[in-house]
Amino acid sequence: MEKPPRLLSHPLLLKNRVYEVTLNRAQLTWKKLQTKKKRVSRSIHNSRKHGSVCVPVSEILAVRETEVDGRTESGGRWQKTSQRPAEAYPYAFTVSYVLRVKRHRWRCRDVTFQCADAAVRQQWVQAVRDQLSALAGRPKHLLVYINPHGGRKQGKQIYEERVAPLFSRASVSTCVIVTEHANHARDHLKTDADLKKYDGVVCVGGDGMFSEIVHGLIARTQRDAGVDQNRREEKLAPCAIRIGIIPAGSTDCICYATVGANDPVTSALHIIVGDSQPLDVCSVHQGGRFLRYSVSLLGYGFYGDVLMDSERKRWMGPVRYDFSGLKMFLTHNYYEGTVSFLPATDGSGTPRDKTTCRAGCSRCRCSGPLGSEDGQASGTGDDVSSGEHGGDWRTIRGRFLAINAASMSCACPRSPQGLSPAAHLADGTADLILVRTCSRVNFLRHLLRHTSRDDQFDLSFVEVHRVRKFRFTPGRCESEGDPWPAPGGAGPAKGLFGQMCQDRPAAPPPTAAGTATARYSPTPASTWGCTAS
Ligand SMILES: Nc1ncnc2c1ncn2[C@@H]1O[C@H](COP(=O)(O)OP(=O)(O)OP(=O)(O)O)[C@@H](O)[C@H]1O
């Protein structure tokens, strides 16, 4: 492939050695001219061949002039750059760039070059700045919401100490709002936020906080586009503004599944370089009324119960999930009902095909907002209420311990493969996982497989389907007019969608009887992040 033409090339000093430094539109490279001892790089990405280092321009964060005495101002602090600057190279500049380290983590690395005269330095600083400003998709102004109560209550500290200095170095301006109550961010986005001023919204918190922001942004987008959220046949308008996630929650599954790591610095760097990852959004309706959106897991039965119970034990911190998980495992509730679903066919793959959705996933690219399957995904003529028992809809009746719909792998550090390892982030489908009633021992086997590499669907009581829409009707609802399915065994009946969601409830549990329908829309939202590649 033809190399882009050189923009600049000079011998410059780096750590008292002279390097040939070259810039073109694609990359910045530096290669040692005086070879002495071989140095071993700790970088596993920024390629270093025969003593040369190559950084893609798209991963340069900033460039700045360095003081003559070898110091550079960085976030208000002065840093030493070199102990022995050669007298012949008294003018310095520093380039900050992304260093890819282990386990999909990114770090900010500085390299300081020294020039023989001021004009050369000026040329370099200007040339690098010109290249950076020509890059599309990099944010300049961000609206940041911090949940000070998420996870270990360190959201504010994480942002101030690890993220804000990076934004400032990359000249990204921010408006920071520390939330004062639940749904503060959602309501502010819905009505008050002047979104035209921003290139993106950043969420500092966990999955619940992300869900708030998704609800606020999607509701605002639909209102502006004249889309009625209550009409489930309507196609959702995609959000024009991206959401960045700085993980500061308990599980941070959405961050892990989109970026490949739960690391605030990595996420901040993805935001700065303008990486983008589209996401499917699932809309859930009941009785002609919109209930909520979901981008990760819709869980009814075991997972819904765990999340609902753990919500009441927020004071315990992240350990609440273990406590509630054990409690619900011992309770061993089951739920009777009918699941109907529209299978995703035509090359959508299967939940067991062992593919992993990564940055640039070809499947998701084909099914993007302008994808040819859009009509099918949004259900032309496939109205669940009218066409459910015709066409390609399938129906399964039975007793279930869990009914989960995973719109993404739902991977997190505890379950690195996730609930459905092959689920795609943006193909307009979800993996519907049905766990039928079984013994506690068998259920434990199923749960333990989430923490290992074993095929979690290879069990006789578990089935999985890739779907575009699905519907759940509680068993007793139809026959007895009882709105909610009673858990198998003793205990009070529980609200249908009060039990649902990894994405925390953004709407109150429904009060009317009925069936809930979930529909997957390809990519109405996107995050700054790039699936681990
Ligand atoms: N200032 C606040 N006070 C109380 N609750 C808040 C505040 N701001 C946001 N919330 C709510 O806190 C809930 C949980 O927050 P978040 O998702 O950030 O943390 P988490 O639940 O610990 O993490 P995870 O969702 O990853 O398990 C969200 O549903 C959000 O609505």
The ligand as an SDF file (V2000), in Angstrom:
LIG
                    3D

 31 33  0  0  0  0  0  0  0  0999 V2000
  -27.1500   11.5900   43.5400 N   0  0  0  0  0  0  0  0  0  0  0  0
  -27.7560   10.4190   43.5480 C   0  0  0  0  0  0  0  0  0  0  0  0
  -28.2760    9.9250   44.6990 N   0  0  0  0  0  0  0  0  0  0  0  0
  -28.8670    8.7150   44.7320 C   0  0  0  0  0  0  0  0  0  0  0  0
  -29.0070    7.9010   43.6580 N   0  0  0  0  0  0  0  0  0  0  0  0
  -28.4990    8.3380   42.4900 C   0  0  0  0  0  0  0  0  0  0  0  0
  -27.8570    9.6020   42.3720 C   0  0  0  0  0  0  0  0  0  0  0  0
  -27.4660    9.7550   41.0960 N   0  0  0  0  0  0  0  0  0  0  0  0
  -27.8450    8.6340   40.4310 C   0  0  0  0  0  0  0  0  0  0  0  0
  -28.4670    7.7820   41.2580 N   0  0  0  0  0  0  0  0  0  0  0  0
  -29.0160    6.4510   40.9660 C   0  0  0  0  0  0  0  0  0  0  0  0
  -28.0940    5.4750   41.4500 O   0  0  0  0  0  0  0  0  0  0  0  0
  -28.3780    4.2570   40.7700 C   0  0  0  0  0  0  0  0  0  0  0  0
  -27.1610    3.3730   40.7050 C   0  0  0  0  0  0  0  0  0  0  0  0
  -26.0830    4.0500   40.1990 O   0  0  0  0  0  0  0  0  0  0  0  0
  -24.9050    3.3920   39.3700 P   0  0  0  0  0  0  0  0  0  0  0  0
  -25.4030    2.5760   38.2790 O   0  0  0  0  0  0  0  0  0  0  0  0
  -24.0190    4.5500   39.0330 O   0  0  0  0  0  0  0  0  0  0  0  0
  -24.1150    2.4930   40.4260 O   0  0  0  0  0  0  0  0  0  0  0  0
  -24.2140    0.9490   40.8140 P   0  0  0  0  0  0  0  0  0  0  0  0
  -25.6290    0.5240   40.8540 O   0  0  0  0  0  0  0  0  0  0  0  0
  -23.4170    0.7750   42.0370 O   0  0  0  0  0  0  0  0  0  0  0  0
  -23.4500    0.2310   39.6390 O   0  0  0  0  0  0  0  0  0  0  0  0
  -23.9570   -0.8760   38.6010 P   0  0  0  0  0  0  0  0  0  0  0  0
  -25.2050   -0.3190   37.9890 O   0  0  0  0  0  0  0  0  0  0  0  0
  -22.8470   -0.9960   37.6130 O   0  0  0  0  0  0  0  0  0  0  0  0
  -24.1740   -2.1250   39.3910 O   0  0  0  0  0  0  0  0  0  0  0  0
  -28.8630    4.6560   39.4020 C   0  0  0  0  0  0  0  0  0  0  0  0
  -30.0340    3.9310   39.1210 O   0  0  0  0  0  0  0  0  0  0  0  0
  -29.1420    6.1390   39.5060 C   0  0  0  0  0  0  0  0  0  0  0  0
  -30.4730    6.4140   39.0970 O   0  0  0  0  0  0  0  0  0  0  0  0
  1  2  1  0
  2  3  1  0
  2  7  2  0
  3  4  2  0
  4  5  1  0
  5  6  2  0
  6  7  1  0
  6 10  1  0
  7  8  1  0
  8  9  2  0
  9 10  1  0
 10 11  1  0
 11 12  1  0
 11 30  1  0
 12 13  1  0
 13 14  1  0
 13 28  1  0
 14 15  1  0
 15 16  1  0
 16 17  2  0
 16 18  1  0
 16 19  1  0
 19 20  1  0
 20 21  2  0
 20 22  1  0
 20 23  1  0
 23 24  1  0
 24 25  2  0
 24 26  1  0
 24 27  1  0
 28 29  1  0
 28 30  1  0
 30 31  1  0
M  END
$$$$
